[in-house]
């Protein structure tokens, strides 16, 4: 199984962020045996598609400007089994 998690950064009244240890503990609690931290910045954004195919931001980026363009991404796409 593939687990993807996004932790919002420090935003008073919304999120306290997470240390690397707290993030590791979260992944263990979710059942991960191995984990990789890809980004720890305010631009961290998770976009998911709903059943109708509409894309929407699933978290609340902590960058003061909110969602912003970045030069890289990790995309996961379902494919048909053979």
HELIX and SHEET records of a PDB file:
HELIX    1   1 UNK A   20  UNK A   29  1                                  10    
SHEET    1   A 2 UNK A  10  UNK A  11  0                                        
SHEET    2   A 2 UNK A  15  UNK A  16 -1                                        
SHEET    1   B 2 UNK A  47  UNK A  49  0                                        
SHEET    2   B 2 UNK A  55  UNK A  57 -1                                        
END                                                                             
